[in-house]
Amino acid sequence: MKCWVPAQFTGAWEKYAETYCFIKGSYFLPDDEHPNEDFIERDNAVIGYYQWVPLMLALQAFLFYAPCLIWKALNCSTGINVKDVLENTAKVKKNVTVKERENQVFKAAVHLQEALELQRELKSEAGVYSKMRKSGFYLSSVYVFTKFLYVLNIIVQFCIFSAFLGTNNAFWGWDIFTDIWSGREWNVTGHFPRVTMCDFTVRVLGALHRWTVQCVLMINMFTEKIYVFLWFWFILVGVLSVISLLYWVVALVGGNFQRGFVMKYLRCMGEVSDEPTRTEEEKVGGFVRNYLTSDGVFLLRLIQAARGWELGEICATQIDSSDWGFGMLLERAKVVTSHVAFSK
């Protein structure tokens, strides 16, 4: 901050005025208006956000990371190491030989199998929370809850914007953008002003002297661009977060969607016919309910999303390359637990 001070100010006085005004804050006064004689009203109009921009940006960045921390903390108590499963399946494509790919898929399948079996074995464990963790839908519920936290975070971010910048207009980012586009500068709109006024008092020989100086806020040139960009970015992130939340709710709550997801891969593997019979549908439904559960389907969807496995690619390549790994993962789970689900 640099201020235009009276001629009688020495260098020390000028530095004091600039430091004081930066800490206390300043207020915007349009060129065609005169200062209000009411100093209390001036103080109420003080712009005090520019001093805290770095700290506020750090806080907002942490809020974006907070749902991830919550997910990691809750995931540790599920008994399923999601990271390990995804890392093992990620190694499938890196291995050249069929034997190496088979070993990696076997590791991922074994971990998934053991984790799901552990959930079933500990269902009788005492405690409401413990039973919920072993219910077969705890992991998927935690993931959906994390998705909800990301949506909630966006709402909180916009509330922080409004409170921090002192505006009640939720569409301030769009308004500033349209003002810039139409050529209306900050000296007319008052958005992120570059030139402000500052009042301060100095005690000289026991008497208080009030001074009003004009200051330049160079930092607001960058602050405006940063916050307008963040406003549009948060809008995009918010829309994508809502879409992602709705997708996972439908994918993990709807039993038909879970069965259909598994069915299409079993169909390509030749385990069910192209036009599944009622018996086959019941068997697959039992497989999903009794073995995979919602958590198992959730893990398979994560593997599909992480590896980019698509049904068309599987059919086109006859379950080859990296897609072959996904098919083997389902095959491993199906064969090991056929006496649990398919026999019913």
VOMAR-297134 format. One record per residue: residue number from 1; x, y, z of N, C-alpha, C in turn. Coordinates in steps of 0.05 Angstrom, whole numbers, padded with zeros to 5 digits. Atoms other than C-alpha are relative to their C-alpha. Layout:
R num     nu     nv     nw    cau    cav    caw     cu     cv     cw
R NUM      X      Y      Z      X      Y      Z      X      Y      Z
...
! end
This chain:
R num     nu     nv     nw    cau    cav    caw     cu     cv     cw
R   1  00017 -00024  00000  00000  00000  00000  00018  00025  00000
R   2 -00014 -00025  00001  00025  00069 -00019 -00021  00022  00003
R   3  00019 -00022 -00006 -00009  00133  00006  00011  00027 -00008
R   4 -00006 -00028  00006 -00011  00205 -00017 -00004  00016  00026
R   5  00001 -00013 -00026  00006  00244  00046  00006  00030 -00003
R   6 -00005 -00029  00001  00009  00319  00062  00030  00005 -00001
R   7 -00029 -00007  00005  00075  00354  00046  00015  00001  00026
R   8 -00015 -00003 -00026  00092  00365  00120  00007 -00027  00012
R   9 -00006  00027 -00011  00095  00290  00132  00029 -00007 -00006
R  10 -00027  00009  00004  00166  00265  00142 -00001 -00029 -00010
R  11 -00001  00028  00010  00189  00197  00116 -00011 -00019  00020
R  12  00010  00018 -00021  00174  00165  00183 -00030  00002  00003
R  13  00029 -00004 -00001  00104  00196  00185 -00014 -00015 -00023
R  14  00012  00013  00023  00090  00171  00115 -00001 -00031  00003
R  15 -00001  00029 -00004  00112  00100  00132 -00020 -00008  00021
R  16  00019  00006 -00021  00070  00102  00195 -00028  00000 -00011
R  17  00026 -00003  00012  00009  00125  00156 -00007 -00024 -00018
R  18  00004  00023  00018  00017  00070  00104 -00004 -00026  00015
R  19  00002  00024 -00016  00028  00016  00156 -00027 -00001  00015
R  20  00025 -00001 -00016 -00031  00039  00198 -00024 -00005 -00018
R  21  00022  00003  00018 -00078  00043  00138 -00002 -00029 -00011
R  22  00001  00027  00009 -00058 -00026  00114 -00012 -00019  00021
R  23  00010  00017 -00022 -00072 -00057  00182 -00029  00006  00007
R  24  00027 -00008 -00008 -00135 -00017  00199 -00020 -00005 -00022
R  25  00019  00002  00022 -00166 -00019  00130 -00007  00027 -00011
R  26  00007 -00026  00013 -00190  00035  00082 -00028 -00004 -00013
R  27  00027  00001  00012 -00255  00052  00047  00000  00013 -00027
R  28  00001 -00010  00027 -00275  00066 -00024 -00018  00025 -00002
R  29  00015 -00025  00004 -00298  00136 -00045  00001  00006 -00029
R  30  00001 -00007  00029 -00321  00148 -00117  00011  00028 -00005
R  31 -00013 -00026  00006 -00287  00207 -00152 -00020  00023  00001
R  32  00020 -00021  00001 -00352  00246 -00157 -00014  00005  00027
R  33  00013 -00003 -00026 -00369  00241 -00083  00020  00013  00020
R  34 -00016 -00012 -00021 -00344  00280 -00022  00000 -00018  00024
R  35 -00001  00016 -00024 -00322  00247  00042 -00023  00006  00019
R  36  00021 -00003 -00020 -00378  00236  00093  00012  00012  00025
R  37 -00010 -00013 -00024 -00369  00280  00154 -00003 -00019  00024
R  38  00004  00019 -00022 -00392  00222  00198  00022 -00021 -00001
R  39 -00023  00019  00000 -00328  00185  00215 -00008 -00028  00008
R  40  00010  00027 -00007 -00367  00128  00246 -00010 -00015 -00024
R  41  00010  00012  00024 -00401  00115  00180  00023 -00008 -00019
R  42 -00023  00007  00017 -00334  00117  00145  00013 -00026  00010
R  43 -00012  00024 -00011 -00307  00064  00193 -00016 -00025 -00006
R  44  00017  00022  00006 -00367  00020  00179  00004 -00010 -00029
R  45 -00003  00006  00029 -00350  00022  00104  00028 -00010 -00006
R  46 -00028  00007  00004 -00278  00000  00114  00002 -00027 -00014
R  47 -00006  00025  00015 -00251 -00053  00066  00023 -00014  00015
R  48 -00020  00012 -00017 -00214 -00102  00110  00007 -00029 -00008
R  49 -00005  00028  00008 -00206 -00166  00069  00027 -00004 -00012
R  50 -00025  00005  00015 -00142 -00154  00030  00023 -00009  00017
R  51 -00022  00009 -00018 -00098 -00165  00091  00000 -00030  00005
R  52  00003  00028 -00008 -00125 -00235  00101 -00003 -00019 -00024
R  53  00004  00017  00024 -00128 -00261  00029  00017 -00025  00001
R  54 -00016  00025  00000 -00069 -00310  00036 -00010 -00021  00020
R  55  00010  00019 -00021 -00096 -00340  00101 -00027 -00011 -00008
R  56  00026  00009  00008 -00166 -00344  00074  00001 -00021 -00023
R  57 -00004  00019  00021 -00143 -00379  00011  00010 -00027  00010
R  58 -00011  00025 -00013 -00104 -00429  00054 -00023 -00015  00014
R  59  00023  00013 -00014 -00167 -00442  00096 -00019 -00013 -00020
R  60  00018  00012  00020 -00209 -00453  00034  00012 -00024 -00013
R  61 -00013  00024  00011 -00158 -00501  00006 -00002 -00023  00019
R  62  00002  00021 -00020 -00159 -00540  00071 -00028 -00012  00000
R  63  00027  00009  00000 -00235 -00544  00068 -00005 -00019 -00023
R  64  00003  00019  00022 -00230 -00577  00000  00013 -00027  00006
R  65 -00014  00025 -00006 -00182 -00628  00028 -00013 -00015  00024
R  66  00012  00012 -00024 -00223 -00641  00092 -00017 -00025 -00006
R  67  00015  00024  00006 -00272 -00690  00059  00017 -00024 -00006
R  68 -00019  00022  00006 -00213 -00731  00034  00011 -00011  00026
R  69 -00010  00009 -00026 -00185 -00734  00105 -00021 -00017  00015
R  70  00022  00014 -00013 -00253 -00756  00132 -00003 -00028 -00013
R  71  00002  00026  00014 -00257 -00810  00078  00022 -00019  00008
R  72 -00022  00017 -00008 -00188 -00836  00095 -00003 -00011  00028
R  73  00003  00009 -00027 -00204 -00838  00169 -00022 -00021  00003
R  74  00022  00020 -00002 -00270 -00875  00161  00006 -00025 -00016
R  75 -00007  00024  00016 -00242 -00921  00107  00018 -00019  00015
R  76 -00018  00017 -00015 -00189 -00946  00155 -00015 -00020  00018
R  77  00015  00017 -00018 -00244 -00977  00198 -00018 -00019 -00014
R  78  00018  00017  00015 -00279 -01015  00142  00010 -00028 -00003
R  79 -00011  00026  00005 -00231 -01073  00137  00007 -00005 -00029
R  80 -00006  00003  00028 -00224 -01062  00062  00020  00021 -00008
R  81 -00020 -00018  00008 -00160 -01031  00037 -00004  00008 -00029
R  82  00007 -00008  00027 -00187 -00993 -00023  00025  00007 -00016
R  83 -00025 -00009  00014 -00119 -00963 -00040  00016 -00025 -00010
R  84 -00015  00024  00008 -00087 -01032 -00041 -00013 -00014 -00023
R  85  00015  00013  00022 -00141 -01061 -00086  00005  00015 -00026
R  86 -00003 -00016  00025 -00135 -01004 -00136  00029 -00001 -00010
R  87 -00028  00002  00008 -00059 -01007 -00135  00006 -00026 -00013
R  88 -00004  00026  00011 -00059 -01081 -00149 -00012 -00002 -00028
R  89  00012  00001  00026 -00107 -01074 -00207  00014  00019 -00020
R  90 -00014 -00019  00018 -00067 -01015 -00234  00026 -00013 -00011
R  91 -00025  00013  00010 -00006 -01061 -00241 -00006 -00020 -00022
R  92  00007  00021  00020 -00044 -01108 -00287  00009  00009 -00028
R  93 -00007 -00009  00027 -00034 -01065 -00349  00030  00003 -00004
R  94 -00029 -00004  00002  00040 -01055 -00333  00014 -00027 -00006
R  95 -00013  00026  00004  00054 -01130 -00336 -00005 -00010 -00028
R  96  00001  00007  00028  00069 -01156 -00405 -00011 -00029 -00004
R  97  00008  00028  00004  00060 -01231 -00397 -00027 -00006  00013
R  98  00025  00008 -00011 -00005 -01266 -00383  00003 -00009  00029
R  99 -00005  00010 -00027  00025 -01299 -00322  00003  00022  00020
R 100 -00004 -00023 -00018  00046 -01233 -00291 -00027  00014  00005
R 101  00027 -00013 -00004 -00023 -01203 -00304 -00017 -00017  00018
R 102  00017  00018 -00017 -00056 -01264 -00273  00008  00002  00029
R 103 -00009 -00003 -00028 -00013 -01257 -00210 -00011  00025  00013
R 104  00009 -00025 -00011 -00032 -01185 -00201 -00030  00000  00005
R 105  00029  00002 -00003 -00106 -01198 -00213 -00007 -00018  00024
R 106  00005  00018 -00022 -00102 -01256 -00164  00003  00014  00027
R 107 -00004 -00014 -00025 -00074 -01211 -00110 -00023  00019  00006
R 108  00023 -00019 -00004 -00129 -01159 -00120 -00025 -00016  00007
R 109  00024  00016 -00005 -00183 -01213 -00121  00001 -00012  00028
R 110 -00002  00012 -00027 -00156 -01247 -00058 -00005  00021  00021
R 111  00004 -00021 -00020 -00155 -01181 -00020 -00030  00007  00001
R 112  00028 -00007  00000 -00226 -01165 -00042 -00016 -00023  00012
R 113  00014  00023 -00011 -00249 -01236 -00025  00003 -00001  00030
R 114 -00005  00001 -00029 -00217 -01235  00044 -00015  00022  00015
R 115  00013 -00023 -00013 -00245 -01166  00060 -00030 -00004  00002
R 116  00029  00004  00000 -00316 -01184  00041 -00007 -00024  00018
R 117  00005  00022 -00019 -00312 -01250  00079  00003  00008  00029
R 118 -00004 -00010 -00027 -00286 -01214  00140 -00025  00016  00009
R 119  00024 -00015 -00007 -00347 -01169  00139 -00022 -00020  00008
R 120  00021  00019 -00006 -00393 -01230  00139  00006 -00014  00026
R 121 -00007  00015 -00024 -00355 -01266  00194 -00004  00017  00025
R 122  00001 -00017 -00024 -00357 -01206  00241 -00027  00014  00003
R 123  00026 -00013 -00002 -00430 -01188  00232 -00012 -00004  00028
R 124  00011  00005 -00026 -00445 -01218  00300  00015  00016  00022
R 125 -00015 -00015 -00019 -00396 -01171  00334 -00018  00021  00014
R 126  00017 -00018 -00015 -00428 -01129  00389  00004  00029 -00007
R 127 -00002 -00029  00005 -00443 -01055  00382 -00013  00008 -00025
R 128  00014 -00009  00023 -00486 -01016  00335  00019  00009 -00022
R 129 -00019 -00010  00020 -00427 -00981  00301  00015 -00023 -00013
R 130 -00015  00023  00010 -00389 -01047  00294 -00017 -00016 -00020
R 131  00018  00014  00019 -00450 -01081  00262 -00004  00016 -00026
R 132  00003 -00016  00024 -00458 -01023  00215  00024 -00002 -00018
R 133 -00024  00003  00016 -00386 -01029  00193  00001 -00026 -00015
R 134 -00001  00026  00013 -00396 -01102  00176 -00026 -00007 -00014
R 135  00026  00005  00012 -00464 -01094  00144  00001 -00005 -00030
R 136 -00002  00004  00029 -00439 -01096  00072 -00006  00025 -00016
R 137  00005 -00026  00014 -00459 -01024  00056  00014  00023  00014
R 138 -00013 -00022 -00015 -00416 -00985  00105  00020  00015 -00018
R 139 -00020 -00013  00017 -00359 -00971  00056 -00013  00018 -00021
R 140  00014 -00016  00020 -00406 -00948  00001 -00015  00023  00012
R 141  00013 -00022 -00013 -00445 -00906  00050  00019  00022  00008
R 142 -00020 -00020 -00007 -00382 -00872  00074  00009  00015 -00025
R 143 -00008 -00014  00025 -00363 -00857  00001 -00021  00020 -00009
R 144  00021 -00018  00007 -00431 -00827 -00013 -00001  00024  00019
R 145 -00001 -00021 -00020 -00426 -00787  00051  00023  00020 -00007
R 146 -00022 -00017  00008 -00358 -00761  00028 -00007  00017 -00024
R 147  00010 -00015  00023 -00389 -00741 -00039 -00018  00023  00009
R 148  00018 -00021 -00010 -00442 -00703  00000  00016  00022  00013
R 149 -00016 -00020 -00013 -00388 -00668  00040  00013  00019 -00021
R 150 -00011 -00017  00021 -00357 -00643 -00025 -00020  00020 -00010
R 151  00022 -00018  00008 -00424 -00613 -00045 -00004  00021  00022
R 152  00003 -00018 -00022 -00432 -00583  00024  00023  00020  00001
R 153 -00023 -00017  00000 -00362 -00555  00019 -00003  00023 -00019
R 154  00004 -00021  00020 -00379 -00516 -00044 -00020  00021  00011
R 155  00019 -00019 -00012 -00439 -00485 -00008  00013  00017  00021
R 156 -00014 -00015 -00020 -00395 -00466  00050  00020  00020 -00012
R 157 -00019 -00017  00013 -00343 -00437  00003 -00013  00026 -00010
R 158  00014 -00024  00009 -00394 -00389 -00028 -00009  00017  00023
R 159  00007 -00015 -00024 -00417 -00369  00042  00024  00015  00010
R 160 -00025 -00013 -00008 -00344 -00354  00059  00005  00024 -00019
R 161 -00003 -00022  00019 -00339 -00312 -00005 -00016  00024  00008
R 162  00018 -00022 -00006 -00399 -00270  00014  00007  00014  00026
R 163 -00007 -00012 -00026 -00378 -00260  00087  00027  00014 -00002
R 164 -00027 -00011  00001 -00305 -00247  00071  00001  00026 -00017
R 165  00000 -00023  00018 -00317 -00198  00014 -00021  00021  00007
R 166  00020 -00019 -00009 -00375 -00164  00049 -00022  00005 -00020
R 167  00021 -00004  00020 -00428 -00176 -00004 -00023 -00020  00005
R 168  00023  00018 -00003 -00498 -00205 -00001 -00010 -00011 -00026
R 169  00007  00009  00027 -00500 -00219 -00075  00015 -00026 -00006
R 170 -00013  00026  00005 -00487 -00293 -00089  00012 -00001 -00028
R 171 -00010  00000  00028 -00474 -00276 -00163  00020  00023 -00005
R 172 -00019 -00022  00003 -00421 -00224 -00150  00022 -00006 -00020
R 173 -00020  00007  00019 -00371 -00262 -00192 -00009  00005 -00029
R 174  00011 -00005  00027 -00416 -00259 -00253 -00003  00030 -00005
R 175  00004 -00029  00003 -00431 -00185 -00240  00027  00014 -00006
R 176 -00026 -00012  00005 -00357 -00167 -00237  00010 -00007 -00028
R 177 -00008  00008  00027 -00344 -00207 -00301 -00014  00016 -00021
R 178  00016 -00016  00019 -00400 -00171 -00338  00009  00029  00001
R 179 -00009 -00028 -00002 -00375 -00104 -00312  00027  00004 -00015
R 180 -00025 -00001  00014 -00305 -00118 -00338 -00004 -00003 -00030
R 181  00006  00004  00028 -00333 -00143 -00404 -00012  00025 -00013
R 182  00013 -00024  00011 -00375 -00080 -00413  00016  00025  00003
R 183 -00017 -00023 -00003 -00318 -00034 -00394 -00005  00017  00024
R 184  00005 -00014 -00025 -00344 -00012 -00326  00022 -00007  00020
R 185 -00023  00005 -00016 -00282 -00004 -00284 -00007  00002  00030
R 186  00004  00001 -00029 -00273 -00010 -00209 -00007  00027  00012
R 187  00005 -00027 -00011 -00275  00066 -00199 -00029  00008 -00002
R 188  00028 -00005  00003 -00348  00063 -00220 -00016 -00020  00017
R 189  00015  00021 -00014 -00371 -00003 -00190  00008 -00003  00029
R 190 -00010  00004 -00027 -00328 -00003 -00127  00009 -00028  00006
R 191 -00009  00027 -00005 -00310 -00076 -00136  00030 -00001  00001
R 192 -00029  00003 -00004 -00240 -00090 -00110  00014  00027 -00008
R 193 -00011 -00027  00007 -00221 -00015 -00112  00031  00000  00002
R 194 -00029 -00003  00000 -00149  00002 -00128  00009  00025  00016
R 195 -00006 -00025 -00015 -00152  00072 -00096 -00021  00003  00022
R 196  00018 -00003 -00023 -00182  00081 -00027  00008  00023  00018
R 197 -00005 -00021 -00020 -00186  00131  00030  00004 -00012  00027
R 198 -00006  00011 -00027 -00160  00122  00100  00001  00024  00020
R 199  00000 -00020 -00021 -00172  00162  00164  00016 -00011  00023
R 200 -00015  00007 -00024 -00125  00162  00223  00005  00025  00017
R 201 -00005 -00023 -00018 -00109  00205  00283  00028 -00002  00011
R 202 -00027 -00002 -00012 -00042  00228  00311 -00001  00019  00023
R 203  00000 -00017 -00023 -00032  00256  00380  00026  00017  00000
R 204 -00022 -00019  00000  00013  00318  00379 -00003  00019  00023
R 205  00001 -00017 -00023  00028  00354  00444 -00027 -00002  00015
R 206  00024  00005 -00015 -00033  00323  00477 -00026  00004 -00016
R 207  00024 -00005  00016 -00081  00342  00421 -00001 -00020 -00023
R 208  00004  00019  00021 -00111  00294  00371 -00005  00014 -00027
R 209  00003 -00011  00027 -00104  00311  00297 -00009 -00023 -00018
R 210  00010  00021  00018 -00145  00272  00246  00009  00007 -00028
R 211 -00009 -00003  00027 -00117  00261  00177 -00015 -00020 -00018
R 212  00011  00017  00021 -00148  00232  00114  00018  00000 -00024
R 213 -00019  00003  00022 -00102  00205  00061 -00011 -00019 -00021
R 214  00008  00017  00022 -00111  00172 -00006  00021 -00021 -00006
R 215 -00019  00022  00003 -00079  00104 -00017 -00005 -00017 -00024
R 216  00002  00018  00023 -00065  00056 -00074  00002 -00029  00010
R 217  00000  00028 -00007 -00082 -00017 -00063  00007 -00017 -00025
R 218 -00009  00015  00024 -00041 -00053 -00116 -00008 -00029  00002
R 219  00006  00029 -00004 -00058 -00121 -00086 -00028 -00007 -00011
R 220  00027  00005  00010 -00131 -00113 -00108 -00001 -00006 -00030
R 221 -00001  00007  00029 -00110 -00118 -00181  00001 -00031 -00003
R 222 -00003  00029  00002 -00091 -00191 -00168 -00023 -00014  00015
R 223  00022  00012 -00015 -00145 -00205 -00115 -00025 -00002 -00016
R 224  00024  00001  00017 -00200 -00188 -00164  00001 -00023 -00019
R 225 -00002  00022  00020 -00174 -00236 -00217 -00001 -00027  00013
R 226 -00001  00025 -00014 -00162 -00291 -00166 -00028 -00008  00008
R 227  00027  00007 -00010 -00232 -00288 -00136 -00021 -00003 -00021
R 228  00018  00005  00022 -00269 -00281 -00201  00005 -00027 -00012
R 229 -00007  00027  00010 -00232 -00342 -00227 -00011 -00022  00018
R 230  00009  00020 -00019 -00247 -00380 -00163 -00031 -00003  00000
R 231  00029  00001  00000 -00321 -00361 -00167 -00010 -00019 -00023
R 232  00008  00017  00023 -00328 -00392 -00237  00009 -00029  00004
R 233 -00011  00027 -00004 -00284 -00451 -00218 -00018 -00016  00020
R 234  00017  00013 -00020 -00327 -00466 -00156 -00027 -00007 -00011
R 235  00026  00006  00013 -00390 -00463 -00198  00003 -00026 -00016
R 236 -00005  00024  00016 -00360 -00516 -00245  00003 -00024  00019
R 237 -00004  00022 -00018 -00336 -00559 -00187 -00026 -00008  00015
R 238  00025  00006 -00014 -00403 -00553 -00152 -00019 -00016 -00018
R 239  00017  00014  00019 -00441 -00576 -00214  00009 -00029 -00003
R 240 -00011  00026  00003 -00394 -00635 -00223 -00003 -00017  00025
R 241  00003  00014 -00026 -00398 -00653 -00149 -00029 -00010  00004
R 242  00028  00008 -00003 -00474 -00654 -00150 -00006 -00024 -00019
R 243  00004  00022  00019 -00474 -00698 -00213  00013 -00026  00010
R 244 -00014  00023 -00011 -00423 -00745 -00181 -00015 -00012  00023
R 245  00016  00010 -00023 -00464 -00750 -00117 -00025 -00015 -00009
R 246  00025  00013  00009 -00528 -00766 -00154  00007 -00027 -00014
R 247 -00008  00025  00014 -00491 -00818 -00197  00005 -00022  00019
R 248 -00007  00020 -00019 -00463 -00855 -00138 -00023 -00009  00017
R 249  00024  00008 -00015 -00528 -00853 -00099 -00017 -00020 -00016
R 250  00016  00018  00017 -00565 -00885 -00157  00014 -00026 -00004
R 251 -00015  00024  00006 -00509 -00934 -00172  00002 -00019  00024
R 252 -00005  00017 -00024 -00501 -00959 -00100 -00026 -00006  00016
R 253  00024  00004 -00015 -00572 -00954 -00074 -00019 -00018 -00016
R 254  00018  00016  00016 -00611 -00984 -00132  00010 -00028 -00005
R 255 -00007  00028  00003 -00609 -01060 -00130  00001 -00008 -00029
R 256  00000  00007  00028 -00626 -01065 -00204  00025  00010 -00014
R 257 -00024 -00011  00013 -00568 -01020 -00223  00025 -00017  00008
R 258 -00023  00017 -00009 -00520 -01063 -00181  00000 -00026 -00015
R 259  00002  00026  00014 -00545 -01127 -00212  00006  00003 -00030
R 260 -00006 -00005  00028 -00543 -01097 -00282  00029  00005 -00006
R 261 -00028 -00006  00003 -00472 -01073 -00272  00016 -00026 -00001
R 262 -00015  00026  00000 -00447 -01143 -00254 -00009 -00018 -00023
R 263  00011  00017  00021 -00492 -01177 -00305  00014  00005 -00027
R 264 -00011 -00006  00027 -00462 -01141 -00365  00028 -00012 -00003
R 265 -00026  00012  00002 -00392 -01166 -00348 -00001 -00030  00000
R 266  00003  00030  00001 -00414 -01237 -00333 -00010 -00009 -00027
R 267  00010  00007  00027 -00451 -01236 -00400  00023 -00001 -00020
R 268 -00023  00000  00019 -00387 -01217 -00437  00020 -00023  00006
R 269 -00017  00023 -00007 -00350 -01272 -00399 -00012 -00026 -00007
R 270  00013  00024  00007 -00401 -01322 -00423 -00013 -00015  00023
R 271  00011  00013 -00023 -00426 -01338 -00353 -00030  00001  00000
R 272  00029 -00001  00003 -00496 -01316 -00370 -00006  00005 -00030
R 273  00007 -00004  00028 -00532 -01314 -00437 -00005  00029 -00007
R 274  00004 -00027  00009 -00541 -01252 -00479 -00028  00010  00009
R 275  00027 -00007 -00010 -00615 -01253 -00460 -00004 -00017  00025
R 276  00000  00016 -00024 -00611 -01275 -00387 -00028 -00010  00007
R 277  00025  00012 -00009 -00666 -01322 -00362 -00006  00010  00028
R 278  00007 -00008 -00027 -00703 -01309 -00298  00017 -00014  00021
R 279 -00017  00015 -00018 -00662 -01363 -00264  00027  00013  00002
R 280 -00026 -00013  00000 -00597 -01329 -00285 -00001  00027  00015
R 281  00003 -00025 -00014 -00622 -01262 -00261 -00002 -00003  00030
R 282  00002  00005 -00028 -00640 -01291 -00194  00027 -00009  00012
R 283 -00026  00008 -00009 -00572 -01324 -00188  00019  00023  00002
R 284 -00017 -00023 -00001 -00536 -01260 -00205 -00008  00019  00023
R 285  00009 -00017 -00023 -00580 -01222 -00156  00008 -00011  00026
R 286 -00010  00012 -00025 -00562 -01272 -00102  00029  00004  00003
R 287 -00029 -00004 -00001 -00489 -01266 -00120  00007  00028  00010
R 288 -00004 -00028 -00008 -00493 -01190 -00112 -00008  00004  00029
R 289  00009 -00004 -00027 -00533 -01192 -00048  00016 -00015  00021
R 290 -00012  00017 -00020 -00499 -01249 -00012  00030  00000  00001
R 291 -00030  00000  00000 -00427 -01242 -00034  00011  00028 -00004
R 292 -00012 -00027  00005 -00409 -01176 -00066 -00010  00021  00019
R 293  00014 -00021 -00015 -00459 -01134 -00027  00005  00028 -00013
R 294 -00003 -00027  00011 -00462 -01059 -00039  00029  00008  00000
R 295 -00029 -00008 -00001 -00389 -01051 -00017  00016 -00013 -00022
R 296 -00014  00013  00021 -00365 -01103 -00066 -00005  00012 -00027
R 297  00007 -00014  00025 -00402 -01071 -00124  00014  00027 -00002
R 298 -00014 -00026 -00001 -00374 -01004 -00102  00029 -00002 -00007
R 299 -00028  00003  00006 -00303 -01030 -00105  00004 -00006 -00030
R 300 -00002  00006  00028 -00315 -01059 -00174 -00004  00024 -00018
R 301  00005 -00024  00015 -00342 -00993 -00198  00024  00019  00002
R 302 -00025 -00016 -00003 -00280 -00958 -00170  00021 -00010 -00018
R 303 -00020  00011  00018 -00236 -01006 -00207 -00006  00007 -00029
R 304  00008 -00007  00027 -00275 -00994 -00271  00007  00030 -00006
R 305 -00005 -00029  00004 -00270 -00918 -00261  00030  00006 -00001
R 306 -00028 -00005 -00001 -00196 -00920 -00244  00015 -00010 -00024
R 307 -00014  00012  00022 -00175 -00966 -00300 -00012  00007 -00027
R 308  00012 -00007  00025 -00224 -00941 -00352 -00011 -00023 -00016
R 309  00011  00023  00014 -00252 -01009 -00368 -00028  00004 -00009
R 310  00027 -00004  00011 -00313 -01005 -00413 -00010 -00026 -00011
R 311  00012  00025  00010 -00361 -01060 -00433  00007 -00005 -00029
R 312 -00006  00004  00028 -00350 -01048 -00507  00028 -00009 -00005
R 313 -00028  00009  00003 -00275 -01056 -00500  00003 -00029  00008
R 314 -00002  00028 -00008 -00284 -01121 -00463 -00010 -00019 -00022
R 315  00012  00017  00021 -00329 -01150 -00517  00018  00000 -00025
R 316 -00015 -00002  00025 -00284 -01125 -00573  00027 -00014  00002
R 317 -00026  00012 -00004 -00220 -01153 -00543 -00001 -00028  00012
R 318  00004  00027 -00011 -00250 -01218 -00517  00014 -00001  00028
R 319 -00011 -00002 -00027 -00230 -01197 -00446  00031 -00003 -00001
R 320 -00028  00001  00003 -00159 -01183 -00464  00013  00024  00013
R 321 -00016 -00022 -00011 -00104 -01136 -00439 -00009  00007  00028
R 322  00007 -00009 -00027 -00123 -01094 -00378 -00028 -00008  00006
R 323  00028  00007 -00005 -00197 -01110 -00386 -00002 -00029  00009
R 324 -00001  00028 -00008 -00181 -01184 -00378  00003 -00001  00031
R 325 -00003  00000 -00029 -00160 -01167 -00307 -00026  00005  00014
R 326  00026 -00005 -00013 -00228 -01139 -00290 -00018 -00024 -00001
R 327  00016  00025  00003 -00262 -01201 -00317  00009 -00021  00019
R 328 -00011  00020 -00018 -00215 -01246 -00277 -00007  00006  00029
R 329  00007 -00008 -00027 -00231 -01206 -00214 -00028 -00010  00006
R 330  00027  00010 -00004 -00305 -01221 -00222 -00001 -00031  00000
R 331  00000  00029  00002 -00290 -01293 -00242  00010 -00012  00026
R 332 -00011  00010 -00025 -00248 -01304 -00180 -00021  00002  00023
R 333  00020 -00003 -00021 -00302 -01276 -00134 -00023 -00019 -00004
R 334  00023  00016  00006 -00356 -01316 -00169  00005 -00030  00006
R 335 -00006  00029 -00004 -00321 -01384 -00167  00003 -00006  00029
R 336 -00005  00006 -00028 -00299 -01379 -00095 -00025 -00001  00016
R 337  00024 -00002 -00016 -00368 -01362 -00070 -00024 -00012 -00013
R 338  00023  00011  00014 -00411 -01402 -00117 -00018 -00016  00018
R 339  00016  00016 -00018 -00434 -01446 -00060 -00017  00018  00018
R 340  00015 -00018 -00017 -00458 -01384 -00023 -00024  00012 -00015
R 341  00021 -00015  00014 -00498 -01349 -00077 -00013 -00015 -00022
R 342  00012  00012  00024 -00507 -01388 -00141 -00015 -00026  00006
R 343  00014  00024 -00007 -00531 -01450 -00105 -00027  00006  00011
R 344  00026 -00007 -00011 -00590 -01411 -00077 -00020  00005 -00021
! end
